[in-house]
Amino acid sequence: MAQLKVQQKKSTIGCKPNQRETVRALGLRRIGDTVIKEDRPEIRGMVRTVSHLVTVEEVE
């Protein structure tokens, strides 16, 4: 199954609380952190919520 590499690029300071919680739920703690997640609809939705704060790449 494909995987997604999610990296935090911007700070959550000044963001809405739900966006801050979504970034934490993805496993990101600070700018530059990277996590590998399975490509599932739930993860895609979380990434879409905070798309302005993270970058996403597909990993084989």
Order of alpha helices (4+ residues) and beta strands (2+ residues): beta-alpha-beta-alpha-beta
